[in-house]
Amino acid sequence: MKPAFTLLELLLVITIIGVLVSVLVVDFVGVKQRQELSLMADQSVAMLQQARGDVQAGKVRTVWDEAGEVEEKIYLCEGAFFETDSGAPTWVVTDYDRDSGSCDVDNPRPEHYGISTGEAFVDAIDIGGTSSFNLYVLYAPPSGELIFYEPNAGFLSGDASIHFSHTTEPDMDISLEISALTGLISLSTGDEK
């Protein structure tokens, strides 16, 4: 009686299956990395768009007096704080000072937004052709005027570019481009530069 398969045939089938599985696993890892990077960039855009919408809608913080009456309604500046070599950007809210016509950038309050990063992170920040380690992107009432602020340098002008990378694939990146003139936000991949 002859065996159904020879040892050579079994080794050949096992080798083919191994090659196919390894190709699928490698492809899955690459897709997962791209998805983590895209998700972080997309969520950052959504966060900034929500901040702009809230500010343009006239979102306020109500201050109550001891009797439970409304003492004051303070308009809010909202936006995001980006920091290099960190995970997700942070949603920030700060008061708008009507007298000076500016956001209280010295007292921003971080709030939870729930951005999922995986192994994606903020790799670099450029504003007006200069590198920065951290940046506040804020919208000010009443029209949602765009403000760039860096704690060590003050208010900055020019377009901003925030680069996201992945820890396991540093060549894979997505950039968030913010126009200072129009306030438009766009995304570009490393291939589009």
Secondary structure as GFF3:
##gff-version 3
##sequence-region A 1 193
A	DSSP	alpha_helix	7	56	.	.	.	ID=ss1
A	DSSP	beta_strand	60	64	.	.	.	ID=ss2
A	DSSP	beta_strand	70	83	.	.	.	ID=ss3
A	DSSP	beta_strand	90	97	.	.	.	ID=ss4
A	DSSP	beta_strand	102	103	.	.	.	ID=ss5
A	DSSP	beta_strand	109	111	.	.	.	ID=ss6
A	DSSP	beta_strand	120	127	.	.	.	ID=ss7
A	DSSP	beta_strand	130	132	.	.	.	ID=ss8
A	DSSP	beta_strand	134	140	.	.	.	ID=ss9
A	DSSP	beta_strand	145	150	.	.	.	ID=ss10
A	DSSP	beta_strand	154	156	.	.	.	ID=ss11
A	DSSP	beta_strand	160	166	.	.	.	ID=ss12
A	DSSP	beta_strand	169	178	.	.	.	ID=ss13
A	DSSP	beta_strand	185	189	.	.	.	ID=ss14
A	DSSP	three_ten_helix	190	192	.	.	.	ID=ss15
###
